[in-house]
Amino acid sequence: MERHCLALDLLNDKELINSYKKYHQNVWPEIELSIIDAGIKRLEIYLIENRLFMILEAGEDFSFEEKDEMDASNSKVQEWEKLMWKYQKALPTANPGEKWLLMEKIYELNVNSKN
């Protein structure tokens, strides 16, 4: 299982942030199915102020490129993404059209490691 961590900002507006949180308390079933179909086994999103942090765990065969292709051909995912973009704001270093950016792991402490 591989872990990927990503970041994204929300527009800095309390009402919009609360609305965004409500959508994520009731994610559309088609969206959850698209995540599962892509091979993602676990996904969590955390929020502090207007910064989002996503942790996803997937098998070694998971590919962001394949997930993007699947999403592009799924009208329900496109509808969800268009809706979510009303709340989201790309990070300053994002390329045009990029949303979630992959983070670099710079430290790990694992007391359970057998090293």
N, C-alpha and C positions, 0 to 999 in steps of 0.2 A: 504494500500500500504506500502510495506517495502522497505527501501533503503539499499543497500549494496555498500560498497566502497572497491575497490581493487587497488593494485599497482603492477607494473612490470617495469623493465628497458629495454631500448633499447641499442644496442651496441653503444658506444660513437663515432660515425662517422657521420659527418654532411650530407654526401651524402646519407648514408643509412637511416638516420632519415628523410631526405626530401623525399626519395622514399617511406618510410613507411607512411608518411603523405599523399602522393598522392594516395596510395591504399585506404586510409580512406576517401578520397574525392569521391571515386567511389566504395564503398563496393559492392561486388557481391550480386545480389538480393537473391540468395540462402542462403547467410549468414544472411542477414536481416530477411528472412523468418524463418530460424532456431531460431533466437533470439525471434521473435514474437511467434512462435509455443511453445517455452519453457515457455511462460507466462510473458516474460519481456515486460513491458509497455513503459519504457523509458531507454535509455542508452546513456551516454556521456563519452567521453574520453578526458582528458586534458594532455598536455605535458609541461614540463619545463626541459630544457636541454635534458637529456636522460631518465628522469623519467616520466612514464605514471601513470595517476590516472583515474580510471574508476568509475563512479557512475551509478548504475543500480537500477531501481525501478520495483518491481514486486508484484503481489498479494501474499497473505499469503500462498497460496498453492504452490508457487515456490520452487523448490528444485535444488540445485547445482548438487546433485547426479543424478537426472533424466535428467538434462541438459547434464551432462557428458555422460550418456548412449545414449541419442539421438544423440549427436555429434559423438560418436564412431561409430554409424551405418550409418552416413551420409558421403558419399564419398566426396562431395563437401566441407563440413566443414573440413574434414581431409586434403584435398588439400590446403585449405586456411590456416589452422593451420601450416602445413608444410612450406608453403611459408612465413608466418609471423615469424616463428621461426628463419628464416635467419636474421631477424632484431632484435629480442628480446633476452634478457639476463635475466635469472632468478635472483631474489633477493638472496643475500647471505644465507638467512635462509630457502630458498625453499628446499623441498625434491626433489630427482631425478624425473624428469618428470613434476614437478609443474611449472606453469607459473604465472598467476595472483594470488596474495595472498590477502586474505580478511583482511581488516584493522579493527582495534578496534577503535570505537568511544570513545573519551575521554572527549569531551566537546560539549555542545549544548546551544545556546542562541536562544530562540524562543519568541519574543515579542508578538506573536499572540496567545500564549498558554493561556488557560482559567484557569490556576492555581491560 
